[in-house]
Amino acid sequence: MKSNNEMGFIVRGVRSLLGMNQGDLADALNITRSTLCKVENGDRKWVRIDTVGKALDLFQTKGVGVYESEDHYVILVNKQK
């Protein structure tokens, strides 16, 4: 992953795209809303790497894939979900 700010921006954007509030996503990831807020604001890295995996898996099941390349992220949205 790139910087905390970049990842936070991606998480906030995808969460908003999916119509989820911070509480919804935090509950789904089994973290506190406060922790998620810090991640989204770039003030904190993910607590555990498996939490990143959970977030990416959750986004994927809801039709949004987030992929990292050398210098950017790609977000793919399945309009049929």
N, C-alpha and C positions, 0 to 999 in steps of 0.2 A: 504494500500500500504506500501511497505517497504521503503527503503531510497530513497532520491531524485536521487542518482546515479543509483540505480537499475532500477527505473522507466524510467529514461532518456535513459538508455542502451536498455531497451525493446522497447521504442517508436522509437528510432533511428533504431534499427534492423528491426522492423516490417515495418516501413516506407520504408527502403531500400529494403526489401523483396518485397514490393508491387510496387517498381519502382517509388515512389513518391519523389519529392524534398521537402525541407522545406517549400517553398512557397505554394506548392499544399496542403500540410497537414494543414498549418496555415490557409489558405483561407477556407478550408473545416470545420475547427473548429472555425472560426471567431475569431482568435487571431493573433497577429503580428508574423512575422517570427522571430523577435528578442526574443519574449517570448518563442517560440518553441525552439529556439537555446539554451536558458538558461535552459529550462526543460531538453533537451537532454544532456546537459553538467552537469546536476546535480546541477546547480547554483540556481534553483528556483523550487518550487512546482507548481503544476497546480494552476491557479488563482481561479478556481471554480470547485467544484466537478462535476457539470454537463458537464464541458469540458472533464473530464476524461470519463464520460459516452458517450459523443459524439465520442471520439476517439475510445473507445472499440466497439461501434456500427458500426462506419465506417470500422474498421478493420474486423469486423464480416461480413459485407456486401460484403467485398472484399475477403472473404474466410479464414481469419485468426482470430482465437479465442485466447484471452489472459486470462488466469485464474490464480488466486492467491491461493496458499495453505498456510499452516502455515509457511513453511520455504523456499518455492521456487515458481517460476512461471512456468506455463505450456503453451506452445504455440502450437496450433494445426493448421495445414495448410491443407485446402481442395484443393487438386491438380486439381480438376475439375473446379474451378472458374477461 
